[in-house]
Amino acid sequence: MNRLLIFAAPSGAGKTTIVKHVLANYADRFEFSISACTRPQRENEIDGKDYYFMSMEEFKKRLAHNDFVEFEEVYQNQYYGTLKSEVQRIWCEGKIVLFDIDVKGAMSIKKLYQNEATTVFVNPPSIEVLLQRLQLRQTETRESLRKRIDKAKIEMAFAPNFDVILTNDNLEKALNDTDRFIDKFLKNDTDM
């Protein structure tokens, strides 16, 4: 059976760290879904490995042909999305598609693939802890922090719509909980 495993969370919840852990420990079963985007390619990025880089014209043409599983205009004139062909590519390799995506994208994929998709919400222990984590990164301005926290509050309200909620209050425990979940998921038993 073709399957998808979708991790979503507010920024700073630890989702990317958990997804990297899954890829490192279960590389024979999962493959990461590469997103398409319209933003400029950075010097250290490889097309087809980091992202599928597209012009705005190409992205919109692909949208018109219904080539995307999900997409979003993340910033003005900067689109990101998941191509249906990317899902098919991974399934043809006999692997489970693994997503690290925002909450809206996760809900769109779940709606499209329904029983083939399992969604995992990585929940921070609280908004206060999330704020501390984001501040420790030292990559945010006061304004961008406020925007991320406001968005996180909205995203956290979607947690009950996910198949699994994984609380990351302690990274080691969260990774152990992830391993237990993955073992059950691979046996097709997702109750945690």
FIKEPA-621512 format. One record per residue (C-alpha): x, y, z; residue in three letters; residue number from 1. Coordinates in steps of 0.5 Angstrom, whole numbers, plus 2048, in hexadecimal, padded with zeros to 3 digits. Layout:
@x->X, y->Y, z->Z, r->Ala, k->NUM
...
//
This chain:
@x->800, y->800, z->800, r->Met, k->1
@x->803, y->807, z->7FE, r->Asn, k->2
@x->803, y->80B, z->804, r->Arg, k->3
@x->805, y->812, z->807, r->Leu, k->4
@x->807, y->815, z->80D, r->Leu, k->5
@x->806, y->81C, z->80F, r->Ile, k->6
@x->80A, y->820, z->814, r->Phe, k->7
@x->807, y->827, z->816, r->Ala, k->8
@x->808, y->82C, z->81B, r->Ala, k->9
@x->809, y->833, z->81D, r->Pro, k->10
@x->810, y->836, z->81C, r->Ser, k->11
@x->815, y->834, z->822, r->Gly, k->12
@x->811, y->82E, z->824, r->Ala, k->13
@x->817, y->829, z->822, r->Gly, k->14
@x->813, y->826, z->81B, r->Lys, k->15
@x->819, y->827, z->817, r->Thr, k->16
@x->81E, y->823, z->81C, r->Thr, k->17
@x->819, y->81E, z->81D, r->Ile, k->18
@x->818, y->81D, z->815, r->Val, k->19
@x->820, y->81C, z->814, r->Lys, k->20
@x->820, y->817, z->81A, r->His, k->21
@x->81B, y->813, z->816, r->Val, k->22
@x->81F, y->814, z->810, r->Leu, k->23
@x->825, y->812, z->813, r->Ala, k->24
@x->822, y->80C, z->817, r->Asn, k->25
@x->81D, y->809, z->812, r->Tyr, k->26
@x->821, y->80B, z->80B, r->Ala, k->27
@x->81F, y->804, z->808, r->Asp, k->28
@x->817, y->806, z->809, r->Arg, k->29
@x->816, y->80D, z->808, r->Phe, k->30
@x->818, y->812, z->803, r->Glu, k->31
@x->818, y->81A, z->804, r->Phe, k->32
@x->813, y->81E, z->7FF, r->Ser, k->33
@x->816, y->823, z->7FC, r->Ile, k->34
@x->812, y->82A, z->7FB, r->Ser, k->35
@x->812, y->82E, z->7F5, r->Ala, k->36
@x->813, y->835, z->7F6, r->Cys, k->37
@x->813, y->83C, z->7F2, r->Thr, k->38
@x->819, y->83F, z->7F7, r->Arg, k->39
@x->820, y->840, z->7F4, r->Pro, k->40
@x->824, y->83A, z->7F5, r->Gln, k->41
@x->82A, y->83C, z->7FA, r->Arg, k->42
@x->831, y->83A, z->7F8, r->Glu, k->43
@x->832, y->834, z->7FC, r->Asn, k->44
@x->82B, y->831, z->7FA, r->Glu, k->45
@x->82A, y->82C, z->7F5, r->Ile, k->46
@x->824, y->82B, z->7F0, r->Asp, k->47
@x->820, y->825, z->7F1, r->Gly, k->48
@x->824, y->824, z->7F8, r->Lys, k->49
@x->822, y->82A, z->7FC, r->Asp, k->50
@x->81C, y->82C, z->7F8, r->Tyr, k->51
@x->819, y->82C, z->7F1, r->Tyr, k->52
@x->81B, y->833, z->7EF, r->Phe, k->53
@x->816, y->836, z->7EA, r->Met, k->54
@x->814, y->83D, z->7E7, r->Ser, k->55
@x->80E, y->840, z->7E9, r->Met, k->56
@x->80B, y->83F, z->7E2, r->Glu, k->57
@x->80D, y->837, z->7E3, r->Glu, k->58
@x->80A, y->837, z->7EA, r->Phe, k->59
@x->803, y->83A, z->7E8, r->Lys, k->60
@x->803, y->836, z->7E1, r->Lys, k->61
@x->804, y->82F, z->7E6, r->Arg, k->62
@x->7FE, y->832, z->7EA, r->Leu, k->63
@x->7FA, y->833, z->7E4, r->Ala, k->64
@x->7FB, y->82C, z->7E2, r->His, k->65
@x->7F9, y->829, z->7E9, r->Asn, k->66
@x->800, y->826, z->7EA, r->Asp, k->67
@x->801, y->828, z->7F2, r->Phe, k->68
@x->7FE, y->824, z->7F8, r->Val, k->69
@x->7FF, y->82B, z->7FC, r->Glu, k->70
@x->802, y->832, z->7FB, r->Phe, k->71
@x->802, y->838, z->7FF, r->Glu, k->72
@x->804, y->83F, z->7FD, r->Glu, k->73
@x->809, y->840, z->803, r->Val, k->74
@x->80B, y->847, z->802, r->Tyr, k->75
@x->809, y->84B, z->7FD, r->Gln, k->76
@x->80B, y->848, z->7F6, r->Asn, k->77
@x->80E, y->842, z->7F9, r->Gln, k->78
@x->80B, y->83C, z->7F8, r->Tyr, k->79
@x->80C, y->835, z->7FB, r->Tyr, k->80
@x->809, y->82F, z->7FA, r->Gly, k->81
@x->809, y->827, z->7F9, r->Thr, k->82
@x->808, y->824, z->7F2, r->Leu, k->83
@x->804, y->81E, z->7F1, r->Lys, k->84
@x->80A, y->81B, z->7ED, r->Ser, k->85
@x->80E, y->81C, z->7F3, r->Glu, k->86
@x->80A, y->817, z->7F7, r->Val, k->87
@x->809, y->812, z->7F1, r->Gln, k->88
@x->811, y->812, z->7F1, r->Arg, k->89
@x->812, y->810, z->7F8, r->Ile, k->90
@x->80C, y->80B, z->7F7, r->Trp, k->91
@x->810, y->808, z->7F1, r->Cys, k->92
@x->816, y->807, z->7F5, r->Glu, k->93
@x->812, y->803, z->7FA, r->Gly, k->94
@x->812, y->808, z->800, r->Lys, k->95
@x->80E, y->80C, z->804, r->Ile, k->96
@x->80D, y->813, z->803, r->Val, k->97
@x->810, y->817, z->809, r->Leu, k->98
@x->80E, y->81F, z->809, r->Phe, k->99
@x->810, y->824, z->80E, r->Asp, k->100
@x->80B, y->82A, z->80C, r->Ile, k->101
@x->806, y->82F, z->80F, r->Asp, k->102
@x->800, y->82E, z->812, r->Val, k->103
@x->7FB, y->830, z->80C, r->Lys, k->104
@x->800, y->82C, z->807, r->Gly, k->105
@x->7FF, y->826, z->80C, r->Ala, k->106
@x->7F7, y->826, z->80C, r->Met, k->107
@x->7F7, y->827, z->804, r->Ser, k->108
@x->7FB, y->821, z->803, r->Ile, k->109
@x->7F7, y->81D, z->808, r->Lys, k->110
@x->7F0, y->81F, z->805, r->Lys, k->111
@x->7F3, y->81D, z->7FE, r->Leu, k->112
@x->7F6, y->816, z->800, r->Tyr, k->113
@x->7F2, y->815, z->806, r->Gln, k->114
@x->7F3, y->80E, z->809, r->Asn, k->115
@x->7FA, y->80D, z->805, r->Glu, k->116
@x->7FC, y->813, z->80A, r->Ala, k->117
@x->7FE, y->813, z->811, r->Thr, k->118
@x->7FF, y->81A, z->814, r->Thr, k->119
@x->803, y->81C, z->81A, r->Val, k->120
@x->803, y->822, z->81E, r->Phe, k->121
@x->809, y->824, z->822, r->Val, k->122
@x->807, y->828, z->827, r->Asn, k->123
@x->80B, y->82D, z->82C, r->Pro, k->124
@x->80A, y->82C, z->833, r->Pro, k->125
@x->807, y->833, z->833, r->Ser, k->126
@x->807, y->83A, z->82F, r->Ile, k->127
@x->80C, y->83D, z->835, r->Glu, k->128
@x->811, y->837, z->833, r->Val, k->129
@x->810, y->838, z->82C, r->Leu, k->130
@x->812, y->83F, z->82D, r->Leu, k->131
@x->818, y->83E, z->831, r->Gln, k->132
@x->81B, y->839, z->82B, r->Arg, k->133
@x->81A, y->83E, z->826, r->Leu, k->134
@x->81D, y->843, z->82A, r->Gln, k->135
@x->823, y->83E, z->82B, r->Leu, k->136
@x->824, y->83D, z->823, r->Arg, k->137
@x->826, y->845, z->823, r->Gln, k->138
@x->823, y->845, z->81C, r->Thr, k->139
@x->81D, y->849, z->81D, r->Glu, k->140
@x->81B, y->850, z->81E, r->Thr, k->141
@x->816, y->852, z->823, r->Arg, k->142
@x->811, y->853, z->81D, r->Glu, k->143
@x->812, y->84C, z->81A, r->Ser, k->144
@x->812, y->849, z->821, r->Leu, k->145
@x->80B, y->84C, z->822, r->Arg, k->146
@x->809, y->84A, z->81B, r->Lys, k->147
@x->80B, y->843, z->81D, r->Arg, k->148
@x->808, y->842, z->824, r->Ile, k->149
@x->802, y->845, z->821, r->Asp, k->150
@x->802, y->840, z->81B, r->Lys, k->151
@x->804, y->83A, z->820, r->Ala, k->152
@x->7FD, y->83C, z->824, r->Lys, k->153
@x->7F9, y->83B, z->81E, r->Ile, k->154
@x->7FD, y->835, z->81C, r->Glu, k->155
@x->7FC, y->831, z->823, r->Met, k->156
@x->7F5, y->832, z->823, r->Ala, k->157
@x->7F5, y->82D, z->81D, r->Phe, k->158
@x->7F9, y->828, z->821, r->Ala, k->159
@x->7F2, y->824, z->823, r->Pro, k->160
@x->7F1, y->823, z->81B, r->Asn, k->161
@x->7F8, y->81F, z->81B, r->Phe, k->162
@x->7F8, y->817, z->81B, r->Asp, k->163
@x->7FE, y->817, z->820, r->Val, k->164
@x->800, y->81D, z->825, r->Ile, k->165
@x->807, y->81C, z->827, r->Leu, k->166
@x->809, y->821, z->82D, r->Thr, k->167
@x->811, y->824, z->82D, r->Asn, k->168
@x->812, y->826, z->834, r->Asp, k->169
@x->818, y->822, z->834, r->Asn, k->170
@x->81C, y->820, z->82D, r->Leu, k->171
@x->81F, y->81A, z->830, r->Glu, k->172
@x->818, y->817, z->832, r->Lys, k->173
@x->815, y->81A, z->82C, r->Ala, k->174
@x->81A, y->816, z->827, r->Leu, k->175
@x->818, y->810, z->82B, r->Asn, k->176
@x->811, y->811, z->82B, r->Asp, k->177
@x->812, y->812, z->823, r->Thr, k->178
@x->815, y->80B, z->823, r->Asp, k->179
@x->810, y->808, z->826, r->Arg, k->180
@x->80B, y->80B, z->822, r->Phe, k->181
@x->80F, y->809, z->81B, r->Ile, k->182
@x->80F, y->802, z->81D, r->Asp, k->183
@x->808, y->802, z->81E, r->Lys, k->184
@x->807, y->806, z->818, r->Phe, k->185
@x->80B, y->801, z->814, r->Leu, k->186
@x->807, y->7FB, z->817, r->Lys, k->187
@x->801, y->7FF, z->815, r->Asn, k->188
@x->7FE, y->801, z->81C, r->Asp, k->189
@x->7FE, y->808, z->81D, r->Thr, k->190
@x->7FB, y->808, z->824, r->Asp, k->191
@x->800, y->80B, z->829, r->Met, k->192
//
